[in-house]
Amino acid sequence: MDKDLTLWLVDKFNCDTENLEFDGGISIPVRPLVKFVLGIPSGPIKVIEGLHVDDALYEHYTWDTRGKNAKEVAEEMCSITEEEPFCIAFMMAILAIYLAPNTSVNVSRSFLGAAQQVGNLKQMDWCNLVADCLFKGIKDYKKSDRLYVHVKGCVHILSVIFIDLVKHPTLIVPDGFPRLSVVTTEMGCFRSKWVVAHPFRSFLPVRCLEESVYAPVLNNMPNGNTVEGVKCSDSDSNTDALVDQFAITDTDQNNNKHPILAELGNARTTHNTSSSPIVDNLVFDTPAQSSGT
């Protein structure tokens, strides 16, 4: 993931409207696109942080008074054969590494209470959680007056949306959802030559949503319905690619299927997601920007 592109997009993000605002008066709402970029569940159950967990579970994800290293959790997960502890480990790792990263590579134990509700994971509103964490991270970054500050949250979402919208004759964006499975490092837009040749501070025209790959799903975007104070999408228009389960890729070099995955069933494999995360480090140490939106 290109650092300069990411920071340019962060600057283009309006914290009040939650939109990416580009030249030419084009304003792109980010929150409703999260489900189509990531393909994660956006159910009616709000993800609540800080729920009570028993001491044993809390200590299991603790190292030296802090949250355990997320990469270690991911490695340990590969040897777990029981469904509940496997799902908890997966959720804790993916939240810390990609969906809601903080200022470290440690798991956030505030999510343990939600992650342990294995039977409800598919019905939870993970899309709004990811959006909330990203928007708060951007807002904190813009408000900070420190010399160096972390940008927290899944900033990769902004890059995927931008690549989907940018107009350039050499850039051909394939169709398909979730977008994370088709906008990959193999695309020329993420190669250094393309980045150097097209500085993101200069004018780059972008498409409106109606002219983009998102056009077919505009009617399926969350409409802001509220159920007991929780935003959710219409149940009859839920197009989550991973509505039946989170995408879990077996990283074993021998490609043997994990026993839990075999029991849960096959995840969507339309596209090869092995190169999907265009991410080396999701947290940037960067000079703070001036305050504003």
C-alpha positions in Angstrom: 0.0 0.0 0.0 1.5 3.3 -1.1 2.0 5.7 1.9 1.8 8.9 -0.1 -1.5 7.8 -1.7 -2.9 6.8 1.6 -2.1 10.2 3.2 -3.4 12.0 0.2 -6.7 10.2 0.5 -6.8 10.8 4.3 -6.5 14.5 3.5 -9.4 14.2 1.0 -11.6 12.6 3.6 -14.2 14.9 5.2 -14.8 13.8 8.8 -18.1 15.7 9.0 -19.7 14.1 5.9 -17.8 10.9 6.0 -17.1 11.4 2.3 -14.0 11.4 0.1 -14.2 14.8 -1.6 -12.4 15.0 -4.9 -11.8 17.9 -7.4 -14.7 18.5 -9.8 -17.3 18.4 -7.0 -17.4 14.6 -6.7 -18.2 13.4 -3.2 -18.0 9.7 -2.4 -19.6 8.3 0.8 -17.3 5.8 2.3 -19.4 4.1 5.0 -21.9 2.4 2.6 -19.1 1.1 0.4 -17.3 -0.8 3.2 -19.4 -3.9 2.8 -18.7 -4.0 -0.9 -15.0 -3.4 -0.5 -14.5 -6.0 2.3 -17.4 -8.4 1.9 -17.8 -8.8 5.7 -21.2 -9.2 7.5 -23.3 -6.1 8.1 -26.0 -7.6 10.3 -28.4 -6.0 12.7 -26.4 -6.7 15.9 -24.2 -3.8 16.9 -20.6 -4.8 17.9 -20.1 -3.6 21.4 -16.7 -3.1 22.9 -15.8 -3.8 26.5 -18.2 -6.6 27.2 -17.4 -8.8 30.2 -15.2 -11.9 29.6 -14.0 -14.4 32.1 -10.5 -14.0 33.6 -9.1 -17.1 31.8 -10.0 -15.8 28.3 -8.7 -12.4 29.1 -5.4 -13.7 30.4 -5.1 -15.9 27.3 -4.9 -12.8 25.1 -2.7 -10.9 27.5 1.1 -10.7 27.4 3.0 -8.6 30.1 -0.2 -6.6 30.9 -0.8 -5.8 27.3 -2.7 -7.5 24.5 -1.0 -10.4 22.9 0.9 -9.9 19.6 -1.7 -10.3 16.8 0.7 -12.2 14.5 1.4 -14.7 17.3 -2.3 -15.1 17.7 -2.7 -15.8 14.0 0.1 -18.4 14.1 -1.4 -20.1 17.1 -4.8 -20.1 15.4 -3.5 -22.6 12.7 -3.1 -25.3 15.3 -6.5 -24.9 16.9 -9.1 -27.6 16.0 -12.0 -26.6 18.2 -14.5 -24.2 16.5 -15.1 -21.7 19.3 -11.5 -20.9 20.3 -10.6 -20.9 16.6 -13.2 -18.3 15.7 -12.3 -16.2 18.7 -8.6 -16.3 17.7 -9.4 -15.5 14.1 -11.6 -12.5 15.0 -9.0 -11.1 17.4 -6.2 -11.5 14.8 -8.1 -10.0 11.8 -9.4 -7.1 13.8 -5.9 -6.2 15.1 -4.0 -6.8 11.8 -6.5 -5.4 9.3 -10.1 -4.5 10.1 -9.5 -2.2 13.2 -5.7 -1.9 13.8 -4.6 0.3 16.6 -1.2 1.9 17.3 0.5 -1.4 17.9 0.4 -4.9 16.5 -1.3 -6.2 19.7 -4.9 -7.5 19.9 -7.4 -5.2 21.4 -9.0 -7.1 24.3 -12.0 -4.8 24.3 -13.3 -6.9 21.4 -13.1 -10.2 23.3 -16.6 -10.0 24.5 -18.0 -9.6 21.0 -15.6 -12.2 19.5 -16.6 -14.9 21.9 -20.2 -14.7 20.7 -19.3 -17.2 18.0 -22.9 -18.0 17.2 -23.7 -14.4 16.4 -20.6 -13.3 14.5 -22.4 -13.5 11.1 -25.3 -11.4 12.4 -23.1 -8.6 13.8 -22.5 -5.2 12.1 -18.8 -5.5 11.4 -19.0 -3.0 8.5 -20.1 -0.1 10.8 -17.5 -1.1 13.3 -14.7 -0.9 10.7 -16.0 2.4 9.4 -16.2 3.9 12.9 -12.7 2.8 13.8 -11.3 4.2 10.5 -13.2 7.5 10.8 -12.1 8.0 14.4 -8.5 7.3 13.4 -8.6 9.8 10.6 -10.2 12.4 12.9 -7.7 11.9 15.6 -4.9 12.2 13.0 -6.2 15.5 11.7 -6.8 17.0 15.1 -3.4 16.1 16.5 -0.8 18.8 16.9 2.0 16.3 17.6 5.0 16.2 15.3 4.4 12.5 14.6 1.1 10.7 14.9 -0.4 7.3 14.0 -3.1 6.9 11.4 -5.3 4.1 12.8 -8.0 2.1 11.2 -8.4 0.1 7.9 -7.0 2.9 5.7 -6.7 0.4 2.9 -10.4 0.8 2.2 -9.7 4.4 0.9 -7.1 3.1 -1.6 -9.4 0.4 -3.0 -12.3 2.9 -3.4 -10.0 5.4 -5.1 -8.5 2.9 -7.6 -12.1 1.8 -8.4 -13.0 5.4 -9.3 -9.9 7.0 -10.9 -10.1 7.7 -14.6 -6.9 6.7 -16.5 -6.5 5.1 -19.9 -3.9 2.6 -18.6 -5.9 1.5 -15.6 -8.6 -1.2 -16.2 -10.5 -2.1 -13.1 -12.1 -5.6 -13.2 -15.7 -6.1 -12.0 -16.6 -8.3 -9.0 -17.3 -8.2 -5.3 -16.0 -7.9 -2.7 -13.6 -5.4 -4.2 -10.8 -6.6 -2.0 -10.7 -9.8 -4.0 -10.2 -8.1 -7.4 -8.2 -4.9 -6.6 -4.8 -6.6 -5.8 -1.1 -5.9 -5.9 -1.0 -7.5 -9.3 -2.8 -4.5 -10.8 -0.6 -2.0 -12.4 -2.1 0.9 -10.3 -0.1 -0.3 -7.3 3.2 -0.7 -9.0 5.8 2.0 -8.1 6.1 3.2 -11.7 2.4 4.1 -11.8 2.6 5.8 -8.5 5.6 7.9 -9.4 4.2 8.8 -12.8 0.9 10.0 -11.3 1.5 12.1 -8.2 -1.6 12.1 -6.1 -1.4 15.8 -5.2 -2.1 16.7 -8.9 -5.5 16.5 -10.4 -6.7 13.0 -11.2 -10.3 12.8 -12.4 -12.5 10.3 -10.7 -15.8 8.7 -11.7 -19.1 9.2 -9.8 -20.5 6.1 -8.3 -23.1 5.8 -11.0 -20.3 5.4 -13.6 -18.2 3.1 -11.5 -18.0 -0.6 -10.7 -20.3 0.1 -7.8 -23.2 1.1 -10.1 -24.9 -2.4 -10.1 -25.1 -2.3 -6.3 -26.2 1.3 -5.6 -29.7 0.2 -4.8 -28.4 -2.3 -2.3 -26.3 0.1 -0.3 -27.3 0.6 3.4 -30.1 3.2 3.6 -29.6 4.2 7.2 -32.4 2.1 8.6 -32.2 1.9 12.3 -33.1 -1.1 14.5 -32.9 -0.2 18.2 -30.3 2.5 17.4 -28.2 0.2 15.2 -27.8 1.0 11.5 -28.2 -2.0 9.3 -28.9 -2.8 5.7 -32.1 -4.1 4.3 -32.3 -7.8 5.0 -33.6 -8.5 1.4 -30.7 -6.7 -0.2 -27.8 -8.0 1.8 -25.1 -8.7 -0.8 -22.3 -9.5 1.6 -20.0 -11.9 -0.2 -19.2 -13.5 3.1 -22.6 -13.4 4.7 -22.4 -17.1 5.7 -18.9 -16.7 7.2 -15.9 -14.5 7.4 -13.3 -15.2 4.6 -10.7 -17.5 6.2 -7.7 -18.5 4.0 -5.8 -21.6 4.9 -2.2 -20.4 5.0 -0.7 -23.8 5.5 2.0 -24.4 2.9 0.7 -27.9 2.2 -2.7 -26.4 1.4 -4.5 -28.9 3.6 -7.9 -27.6 4.7 -8.1 -26.6 8.4 -10.6 -29.0 10.1 -12.7 -26.1 11.3 -13.0 -24.7 7.8 -13.9 -28.1 6.5 -16.8 -28.2 8.9 -17.9 -24.6 8.2 -17.9 -25.0 4.5 -16.1 -23.3 1.6 -15.6 -19.6 1.5 -16.0 -17.7 -1.7 -13.1 -18.5 -4.0 -14.1 -16.7 -7.2 -10.9 -14.7 -7.1 -7.5 -15.5 -5.7 -7.2 -13.4 -2.5 -3.6 -14.5 -1.7 -2.3 -11.1 -3.0 -5.3 -9.1 -2.0 -4.1 -7.2 1.0 -2.0 -4.3 -0.5 -0.7 -3.7 3.0 2.8 -3.8 4.4 2.0 -1.7 7.5 -1.4 -0.2 8.3 -0.1 2.3 10.8 1.9 5.2 9.6 4.3 7.4 11.6 3.7 10.7 9.8 3.9 14.4 10.5 0.5 15.5 11.7 -1.7 17.4 9.3 -3.3 20.7 10.0 -6.6 20.4 11.8 -9.9 20.5 9.9 -12.1 18.0 8.2 
